[in-house]
Amino acid sequence: MVNICSKLEQILKLAGFKDFEVKYENSSNKISLIIRDNFALDKEDSLIQSLEHLVNLIYWKQNPELAKKQKIILDINHYRKRREELIIRLSQTAAQKVIATKKKVELPPMNSYERRLVHLTIKNYPSLTTESVGEEPNRRVVIKLI
């Protein structure tokens, strides 16, 4: 995995980043990247997706037997953690709204991981259920009473 981290460091240097730190967490197959350079924080999500795709292509090329079976997760400046907390709060607020109004609530489009977080959060509300509707990239979760 050291090789992948060093390749990621090379990519970041070529992209013009100067002040960053790359850490690999073996237990979760996750790379945490802290970028201290000034860059557009509103672009973190697309940067994560792009770099994560590159990292996984390198990983799968080096380990073809793991291709598509095992994925490396990339997080930049704890963006994923902040996003998870936001999705959970959004789910809880929507659940309270459904309970109060007795009307279903449709959440904005989310990726599959974020939709899964919503489904798991709503399991804590026995009177509610969830379903995913729509097609990618506009797939969303609907929260409603049972």
Secondary structure as UniProt FT lines:
FT   HELIX           2..14
FT   TURN            15..16
FT   STRAND          20..25
FT   TURN            26..29
FT   STRAND          30..35
FT   HELIX           41..43
FT   HELIX           44..62
FT   HELIX           64..66
FT   TURN            67..69
FT   STRAND          73..76
FT   TURN            77..78
FT   HELIX           79..101
FT   STRAND          105..106
FT   HELIX           112..122
FT   TURN            123..124
FT   TURN            126..127
FT   STRAND          128..133
FT   TURN            136..137
FT   STRAND          140..145
//
